[in-house]
């Protein structure tokens, strides 16, 4: 009689574990339980619908640096299954991947549906049983087995993997099994800012800026994007991940200082003085002095520095130049709330990592109970890192079960 491997959650980590377990051990009966009608929805919307599969960082000690929570615990697992293994896994299944200039990895098709189709086909070929619209209502331990009660049936599992992401009802069931859950808070979000300096120029961006949170040690660099509701872009998203807990405590009310050029105030001021001397008869408003700043954005800085729109460079005094340099390198903004990044939603929080054996992603409290993906208190900055955690954890669970007798 086949042993049963039950997976709660039809997401990235769950599917990856199911496929690999079924392929590694054909004697297993592998069943995925998914509460909704659809599977892999986070995969579908990730990367703007392109699916940022992973990140082209191939050294475990470097890769862990992208994880605000889970850095120490992931070092060992990344030595077992890493970025290169992910690329090979997909390409062996006929899914070519490409590495973009910023090292993010996407399917060559530029469509997340390619990844979803790969999972569905691989699961079918491996004999994985998929049950959608199957909501888990309770998890019970019965000697060395697990009883999973759903809205339609009851399943007995020899091995149980919980890979349901940030599902509060499942977390409650896990707590009833004795596990501690760190309460989740949002990560990877954009900043809501109502400021006239950002009005009417959504879509404007700079490739390299630095942002720091006032009265905090938090600071990040990266591209910034002005949106209808405030600021976004990799620089903001990285900051939101590292500061997830602190921002939650502040109730998303805080101030930031933006250096739009990632250059020193003194350097920018000298440049402005040089322009005043060399282009004295030209109007300040006509052209941005810095190629990183668009003309529309430059106009906002000029107005914020209280420089009249018809002023020539020769008419500016040192105080006005200092104000302009300050707007470019030390703009302060009040953040009043957050917005979810596109359709993606990542949380900081989940099962306490102290209760997990990361050689197998197995519970230290219950043998044959496993956890993978976002249900753990592990999260990363944007760029494919959260998916790499899903692939690594799913593969290690599958590999572990394949060795159990």
Secondary structure, DSSP 8 states (H G I E B T S, - for coil): --EEEEEE--SHHHHHHHHHHHHH-TTEEEEEE-SSS-S-HHHHHHHHHT-EEEES---HHHHGGG-TBTHHHHHHHHHHS-HHHHHHHHHTTT--EEE-TTSEEEETT--HHHHHHHHHHHHHHHT-EEE-S--EEEEEEETTEEEEEESS-EEEESEEEE---S-HHHHHHHHHTT--EEEEEEESEEEE---GGGTT-TT-EEEEEEEEETTSS-EEEEEEEE-SSEEESHHHHHHHHHTHHHHHHTTTEEEEEEETT-S-HHHHHHHHHHHHHHTTTSBGGGS-SSTTS-HHHHHHHHHHTT--TT-BGGG--HHHHHHHHHHHH-EEEEEE-EEESTT--EEEEEE-GGGEETTTTEESSSTTEEE-GGGBS-B--SSSHHHHHHHHHHHHHHHHHHH--
